[in-house]
Amino acid sequence: MTRANHAVRPRCHAPAGSGDAGNAVVEAAILAPLFIVFLAALLVGARIRGAGAAVDQAAADAVRQASIARTPAQARSAATTSALATLHDKGLQCTPRISLDLAAFALPVGRPGTVTARVTCTVHFAEVTAPGMPGSRTVTKTHRSMLDPFRAR
């Protein structure tokens, strides 16, 4: 058996200007908005996490100041001032609600009790949101601390 020699045909090249030319522009036009929405979601997530950390620290500072105060009035004043200062220092722009449970101050000396601070802050995302994303989120953190049972009054 002999092998037939086959002539190698030259490949056909598509004429210039046809085929996939221009598809990159279409792909970019489709993917760019999706990428922007993805980045906006990352920014919102980072802002929520940062706000949560700031509010958590504010609640911890508030309860600490309340637990070392001698009277309920001093505790309320020191806790509120401390929480507001912490939120300001962390750069969180919100109007916080600070609630304190100071019932342990009514306990007789020698009986242990706890003081509770709850800080709530609504964080706005106006500058980073995209359509369909939330415009704000409420973050609430609570901390408790032991009140010194032998505190001076």
Contacts in CASP RR format, 6 or more apart in sequence:
PFRMAT RR
TARGET T0000
AUTHOR 0000-0000-0000
METHOD contacts of the structure
MODEL  1
MTRANHAVRPRCHAPAGSGDAGNAVVEAAILAPLFIVFLAALLVGARIRG
AGAAVDQAAADAVRQASIARTPAQARSAATTSALATLHDKGLQCTPRISL
DLAAFALPVGRPGTVTARVTCTVHFAEVTAPGMPGSRTVTKTHRSMLDPF
RAR
36 130 0 8 1.000
37 130 0 8 1.000
37 133 0 8 1.000
40 128 0 8 1.000
40 129 0 8 1.000
40 130 0 8 1.000
40 133 0 8 1.000
41 130 0 8 1.000
41 133 0 8 1.000
43 125 0 8 1.000
43 128 0 8 1.000
44 125 0 8 1.000
44 128 0 8 1.000
44 129 0 8 1.000
44 133 0 8 1.000
44 134 0 8 1.000
47 123 0 8 1.000
47 125 0 8 1.000
47 128 0 8 1.000
48 123 0 8 1.000
48 137 0 8 1.000
48 139 0 8 1.000
50 92 0 8 1.000
51 92 0 8 1.000
51 94 0 8 1.000
51 121 0 8 1.000
51 123 0 8 1.000
51 137 0 8 1.000
51 139 0 8 1.000
52 139 0 8 1.000
52 141 0 8 1.000
53 90 0 8 1.000
54 86 0 8 1.000
54 87 0 8 1.000
54 90 0 8 1.000
54 91 0 8 1.000
54 92 0 8 1.000
54 121 0 8 1.000
55 87 0 8 1.000
55 92 0 8 1.000
55 96 0 8 1.000
55 119 0 8 1.000
55 120 0 8 1.000
55 121 0 8 1.000
55 139 0 8 1.000
55 140 0 8 1.000
55 141 0 8 1.000
56 141 0 8 1.000
56 143 0 8 1.000
57 86 0 8 1.000
57 90 0 8 1.000
58 82 0 8 1.000
58 83 0 8 1.000
58 84 0 8 1.000
58 86 0 8 1.000
58 87 0 8 1.000
58 90 0 8 1.000
58 96 0 8 1.000
58 98 0 8 1.000
58 119 0 8 1.000
58 121 0 8 1.000
58 141 0 8 1.000
59 83 0 8 1.000
59 117 0 8 1.000
59 118 0 8 1.000
59 119 0 8 1.000
59 141 0 8 1.000
59 142 0 8 1.000
59 143 0 8 1.000
60 117 0 8 1.000
60 143 0 8 1.000
61 82 0 8 1.000
61 83 0 8 1.000
61 85 0 8 1.000
61 86 0 8 1.000
62 79 0 8 1.000
62 80 0 8 1.000
62 82 0 8 1.000
62 83 0 8 1.000
62 86 0 8 1.000
62 98 0 8 1.000
62 100 0 8 1.000
62 117 0 8 1.000
62 119 0 8 1.000
62 143 0 8 1.000
63 79 0 8 1.000
63 115 0 8 1.000
63 116 0 8 1.000
63 117 0 8 1.000
63 143 0 8 1.000
63 144 0 8 1.000
63 145 0 8 1.000
64 82 0 8 1.000
64 145 0 8 1.000
65 75 0 8 1.000
65 78 0 8 1.000
65 79 0 8 1.000
65 81 0 8 1.000
65 82 0 8 1.000
66 75 0 8 1.000
66 76 0 8 1.000
66 78 0 8 1.000
66 79 0 8 1.000
66 100 0 8 1.000
66 102 0 8 1.000
66 115 0 8 1.000
66 117 0 8 1.000
66 145 0 8 1.000
67 75 0 8 1.000
67 115 0 8 1.000
67 145 0 8 1.000
67 146 0 8 1.000
67 147 0 8 1.000
67 148 0 8 1.000
68 78 0 8 1.000
68 148 0 8 1.000
69 75 0 8 1.000
69 78 0 8 1.000
69 79 0 8 1.000
70 151 0 8 1.000
70 152 0 8 1.000
70 153 0 8 1.000
71 105 0 8 1.000
71 153 0 8 1.000
72 102 0 8 1.000
72 105 0 8 1.000
75 100 0 8 1.000
75 102 0 8 1.000
75 105 0 8 1.000
75 115 0 8 1.000
76 100 0 8 1.000
76 102 0 8 1.000
79 98 0 8 1.000
79 100 0 8 1.000
79 117 0 8 1.000
80 98 0 8 1.000
83 96 0 8 1.000
83 98 0 8 1.000
83 117 0 8 1.000
83 119 0 8 1.000
84 96 0 8 1.000
84 98 0 8 1.000
87 94 0 8 1.000
87 96 0 8 1.000
87 119 0 8 1.000
87 121 0 8 1.000
92 121 0 8 1.000
92 123 0 8 1.000
93 124 0 8 1.000
94 121 0 8 1.000
94 122 0 8 1.000
94 123 0 8 1.000
94 124 0 8 1.000
95 121 0 8 1.000
95 122 0 8 1.000
96 119 0 8 1.000
96 120 0 8 1.000
96 121 0 8 1.000
97 119 0 8 1.000
97 120 0 8 1.000
97 121 0 8 1.000
98 117 0 8 1.000
98 118 0 8 1.000
98 119 0 8 1.000
98 120 0 8 1.000
99 117 0 8 1.000
99 118 0 8 1.000
99 120 0 8 1.000
100 115 0 8 1.000
100 116 0 8 1.000
100 117 0 8 1.000
100 118 0 8 1.000
101 114 0 8 1.000
101 115 0 8 1.000
101 116 0 8 1.000
101 117 0 8 1.000
102 115 0 8 1.000
104 113 0 8 1.000
104 114 0 8 1.000
104 115 0 8 1.000
104 147 0 8 1.000
105 115 0 8 1.000
105 147 0 8 1.000
107 113 0 8 1.000
107 147 0 8 1.000
107 149 0 8 1.000
109 149 0 8 1.000
109 150 0 8 1.000
109 151 0 8 1.000
109 153 0 8 1.000
110 149 0 8 1.000
110 150 0 8 1.000
111 149 0 8 1.000
112 146 0 8 1.000
112 147 0 8 1.000
112 149 0 8 1.000
113 146 0 8 1.000
113 147 0 8 1.000
113 149 0 8 1.000
114 144 0 8 1.000
114 145 0 8 1.000
114 146 0 8 1.000
114 147 0 8 1.000
115 144 0 8 1.000
115 145 0 8 1.000
115 146 0 8 1.000
115 147 0 8 1.000
116 142 0 8 1.000
116 143 0 8 1.000
116 144 0 8 1.000
117 142 0 8 1.000
117 143 0 8 1.000
117 144 0 8 1.000
118 140 0 8 1.000
118 141 0 8 1.000
118 142 0 8 1.000
119 140 0 8 1.000
119 141 0 8 1.000
119 142 0 8 1.000
120 138 0 8 1.000
120 139 0 8 1.000
120 140 0 8 1.000
121 138 0 8 1.000
121 139 0 8 1.000
121 140 0 8 1.000
122 136 0 8 1.000
122 137 0 8 1.000
122 138 0 8 1.000
122 139 0 8 1.000
123 136 0 8 1.000
123 137 0 8 1.000
123 138 0 8 1.000
123 139 0 8 1.000
124 135 0 8 1.000
124 136 0 8 1.000
125 133 0 8 1.000
125 134 0 8 1.000
125 135 0 8 1.000
125 136 0 8 1.000
125 137 0 8 1.000
126 135 0 8 1.000
129 135 0 8 1.000
END
